[in-house]
Amino acid sequence: MEKARDPILKSQGEAYANMGSADMKGNDTSTPVRWYVKWCWFADEEVVSKLQAFSTWAEKRKVEEKLIAFIIWLVAIRGVTVETASGYLSTVLAWHERKWGPMMPLHSPAKLKAVKKGMARAFQAPPRRPRRGVKTQHLAEGVRKAFGGDSLYEKGMAAGTQLAFCALLRAAEWAVGDRDVFQPARNLCLSDVKYSISSDGSIEFDSDENGEFMTVMMRPCKKLKYMHGKLVPVMVRDGSILKPVSAMREYLLKRAFVGDASSTPLFVGANGAPLRASDVRKAVKKIVQIVGENPKLYGAHSLRIGGATAALAAGVSPAHIQLLGRWDSDCYQVYCRLCRQAAIAVGSKVASTEFEDFEGMFDHEELVPSRELLARAAVTGEAIDASDDEVVVDPLHSAARHLVAGVLFKDGAVLMERRKQGAAYQGQLIFPTGKVGAGEHERAALVRRMQEEVGVKLRSIGSYVDTAAVGRYSIRHYLLRSGQWSGDPMVMRKGQTLVWLRVQDLAQRHLLGPSALQVLWTLLSIVAPPPLRCLGPPRPKFCPGCKKSETHFVCCLCEAEKCSRCESCECDDSDTQAGSGGED
């Protein structure tokens, strides 16, 4: 009891609190905190809140407005998703509270919550970047062609990729993270591979009644980060397709080192430095490109995905895959729930099993058609021209949902496309729109669409305007100012018509298609000068001119309400409407 008042006990609390954070440094170096500090510096805001419990409501509201500006900056400028920005904000608030106390004591940020909810509706999260798993047969062929040489780097990459595939390793578990430095306690070293050298100089691994197998001791990069030492064994055996043990033997015979094997990195890059995760990523892309696959769909994680898929195809139980892949598992489960023979058998099956996944088979199709599509097909008995890209949709396999549109802006006018007769939304005006192909970036699709369908060549991609949701389709609009494109727009498709509309005429046209109407107000706030910016969105109201309840707009010039049908106000046919809506 004589140490109950020892001051060292209190000082250790800070160290333990730091270990409880994601970066194990109290979140001082975490990405959310770093961006918050940078934003405060550029926005001339205070990093530390000086509010007290007795501070006025106006002072607390000012801090809340600062946080609102920060989260809007993250989403609108930095381009992170609303969900990620909300997580960033939570990390910043927790970091501030641990160091200096609550940022807004005794204050419920109702407006901040409403802003996050509204942004989640306004900013649609972009589709997840596709990531495919490397197939067993593709890895074997690609390694043979890409890393079949005799250099140390090629031998190491051939051994490392096959080991990562069969042992379901993450890139950071067999290479060094791009932002990290090599640490023998965390990263793979030569001593982590269990082998012995015989009298004749050959390398021997462990063996059992089924033959030779290799054991590598590793430390998970996500789970058990707080534990010291490498406590998780991964065991692999040569299969009929992949030969991770033989490749490792060739690599170790080639590998020459001087010093302590427990502090020497197992794999090295082409420059002799410890292998980086970026090197793994480049190697995977090189492997799949050689076998004819699209490298944009693959990354460093593709080896882990492919290995798990091969194990599933080989009939390995999901419980064993979960344990061997270290998904939400503690290290004791590897020993208690999984025997050595089963662990070795998994690696052998992964190395011997070919598979064909469903990725890539339905890149242009959906397995479940919409109800509207089936209903229309049942009535007409024909294929339906349903999208803004004139994609003929088969009733059983509807087209991809992601579209991109270009808003060509020049001399105060924007280019519109009139839908042809017989198409969806016939006669209505939309911005030139095209489909984003499988594995194609939306900006690349926009460049292709503008050149093939409109006849203009883009020098650069403009700013993002807004996203419209029409039926099953999500259409992202980009503003293309006159200096960002060249050429004369022309009709490139039969039945289509291109029309230049002045900015001030957009709010007065009742023939705009639904996609154009949804982005109209955001577009006007960007391209229209202050005198011409419309004062609000349309609203239904009884019109005395046509004696019907029609959608009314607010005139950009005289601020009078205009009916979408008769379009009557004092500014009609006046010369003042010809004013320039020039570029900002």
Stockholm file with secondary structure:
# STOCKHOLM 1.0

chainA/1-584         MEKARDPILKSQGEAYANMGSADMKGNDTSTPVRWYVKWCWFADEEVVSKLQAFSTWAEKRKVEEKLIAFIIWLVAIRGVTVETASGYLSTVLAWHERKWGPMMPLHSPAKLKAVKKGMARAFQAPPRRPRRGVKTQHLAEGVRKAFGGDSLYEKGMAAGTQLAFCALLRAAEWAVGDRDVFQPARNLCLSDVKYSISSDGSIEFDSDENGEFMTVMMRPCKKLKYMHGKLVPVMVRDGSILKPVSAMREYLLKRAFVGDASSTPLFVGANGAPLRASDVRKAVKKIVQIVGENPKLYGAHSLRIGGATAALAAGVSPAHIQLLGRWDSDCYQVYCRLCRQAAIAVGSKVASTEFEDFEGMFDHEELVPSRELLARAAVTGEAIDASDDEVVVDPLHSAARHLVAGVLFKDGAVLMERRKQGAAYQGQLIFPTGKVGAGEHERAALVRRMQEEVGVKLRSIGSYVDTAAVGRYSIRHYLLRSGQWSGDPMVMRKGQTLVWLRVQDLAQRHLLGPSALQVLWTLLSIVAPPPLRCLGPPRPKFCPGCKKSETHFVCCLCEAEKCSRCESCECDDSDTQAGSGGED
#=GR chainA/1-584 SS CTTTTCHHHHHHHHHHHHHTSTTSSTTTTSHHHHHHHHHHHHTTCCSSCCCCTTCCHHHHHHHHHHHHHHHHHHHHTSCCCHHHHHHHHHHHHHHHHHHHCCSSTTCCCHHHHHHHHHHHHHSCCCCCCCCCCCCHHHHHHHHHHHSCSSSHHHHHHHHHHHHHHHHTCCHHHHSBCTTCCCCTTTSCBGGGEECEECTTSCEECEEETTEEEEEEEECCSSTTTTSCSCCEEEEECCCSSCCHHHHHHHHHHHCCCCSCGGGSBSSBCTTSSBCBHHHHHHHHHHHHHHTTCCGGGCCTTHHHHHHHHHHHHTTCCHHHHHHHTTSSCCHHHHHHSSCHHHHHHHHHHHTTCCCCCSTTTTTTCCSSCCHHHHHHHHHHCSCEECSTTCCEEBTTBCCCSEEEEEEEEETTEEEEEECCTTSTTTTCEECCEEECCTTCCHHHHHHHHIIIIICCEESSCCCEEEEEEETTEEEEEEEEEGGGEESCCCCCSTTCEEEEEEHHHHTTCTTBCHHHHHHHHHHHHHHSCGGGCCSSCCEEEEETTTTEEEEEEECTTTCCEEETTTCCSTTTTCGGGGCCCCCC
#=GC SS_cons         CTTTTCHHHHHHHHHHHHHTSTTSSTTTTSHHHHHHHHHHHHTTCCSSCCCCTTCCHHHHHHHHHHHHHHHHHHHHTSCCCHHHHHHHHHHHHHHHHHHHCCSSTTCCCHHHHHHHHHHHHHSCCCCCCCCCCCCHHHHHHHHHHHSCSSSHHHHHHHHHHHHHHHHTCCHHHHSBCTTCCCCTTTSCBGGGEECEECTTSCEECEEETTEEEEEEEECCSSTTTTSCSCCEEEEECCCSSCCHHHHHHHHHHHCCCCSCGGGSBSSBCTTSSBCBHHHHHHHHHHHHHHTTCCGGGCCTTHHHHHHHHHHHHTTCCHHHHHHHTTSSCCHHHHHHSSCHHHHHHHHHHHTTCCCCCSTTTTTTCCSSCCHHHHHHHHHHCSCEECSTTCCEEBTTBCCCSEEEEEEEEETTEEEEEECCTTSTTTTCEECCEEECCTTCCHHHHHHHHIIIIICCEESSCCCEEEEEEETTEEEEEEEEEGGGEESCCCCCSTTCEEEEEEHHHHTTCTTBCHHHHHHHHHHHHHHSCGGGCCSSCCEEEEETTTTEEEEEEECTTTCCEEETTTCCSTTTTCGGGGCCCCCC
//
